[in-house]
Amino acid sequence: MAMLPRCELQRQVLGYGLAALSGCLLSTLGVLGKTAYALGADPLSVVSLRATIAGIILGIALMATKPKLFRLRLADLPFFVGYGLVGVALNYMGYFYALKFTTVATAITVLYTYPAMVVVLAFIVYREPIVRLKIVALLLCFFGVILVASGSSSAGITSDPRGLMFSLLAGGSTAVYIVAGKHMLKRYDAKTLLFYSFLFGSLALNMLRFVELGPGLNVSMEIISVIVAIAVIPTLLGYGVLTYSLRLIEAGRAAITSSIEPAVSIYLAYLFLHESLSLLQLAGSVLVIIGAMSIGFSKVSEKQRGR
């Protein structure tokens, strides 16, 4: 059986590597977010500034290097507006309000149903096959997330309908962000997609912040420095790397691989916030990592055999 061309194999390896890296980068949000809140930051200010600063940094970088990436087809403008509103504004707001009405355990568990949503949506939109390994990997990741979340300081799954609704909103908007983003990457550079998602998402978030908190921005320089880190590491780099991975591998596989985020986050919390780490969480993190990594290793193995 013919071997797959080396360049295609390299694309697959790079794609899964980027998806896994995005999960690691996104996992820093927990530690950085808790640090910002400990300094007295308002959650709504954090999420609005997060998107705004990420957009400004990326915009300056594009202006200095590739200003042509700002160009859009007028017919595609509604897509980019909707993409920013759903993938950024609704995503950030969904998780923020989920934590307001339910526990961290519930929010994380429901949020991480999004890889399953991506697999189903990708099948409907792109006809990405739902093979047995995807189902096994999804189950491993999901049950692993439940174990990881059950060991949090606010452990316990609650059924407040508002918390569940906002958690599903966060998960669903993440799924839409990934699936819709893969479609538009056929015509636009990943940096263009990221910039306009941050632009329109931050506009919506800042309008909400203005309504809820007024025009002032009462944050210290310490808080600003942490929010800048949030904007750069999990937001700009985390979402950027995930978006690039969608050019190389299936959307469903990228979503499953990047779901190592909650597993990595508990180790970061242990190292930097000195949070306790239970055997249950360790077992859950192992399940998540096995599920996330198996989807990539198996696919690369198939490619090597020319299947």
HELIX and SHEET records of a PDB file:
HELIX    1   1 ARG A    6  LEU A   26  1                                  21    
HELIX    2   2 THR A   28  ALA A   38  1                                  11    
HELIX    3   3 PRO A   43  THR A   65  1                                  23    
HELIX    4   4 PRO A   67  PHE A   70  5                                   4    
HELIX    5   5 LEU A   74  ASP A   76  5                                   3    
HELIX    6   6 LEU A   77  GLY A   84  1                                   8    
HELIX    7   7 LEU A   85  LEU A   90  3                                   6    
HELIX    8   8 ASN A   91  PHE A  101  1                                  11    
HELIX    9   9 VAL A  104  LEU A  111  1                                   8    
HELIX   10  10 TYR A  114  TYR A  126  1                                  13    
HELIX   11  11 ARG A  132  SER A  150  1                                  19    
HELIX   12  12 PRO A  161  MET A  184  1                                  24    
HELIX   13  13 ALA A  190  LEU A  213  1                                  24    
HELIX   14  14 MET A  221  ILE A  230  1                                  10    
HELIX   15  15 ALA A  231  LEU A  237  3                                   7    
HELIX   16  16 GLY A  238  SER A  245  1                                   8    
HELIX   17  17 ALA A  251  SER A  258  1                                   8    
HELIX   18  18 GLU A  261  PHE A  272  1                                  12    
HELIX   19  19 LEU A  279  ARG A  305  1                                  27    
END                                                                             
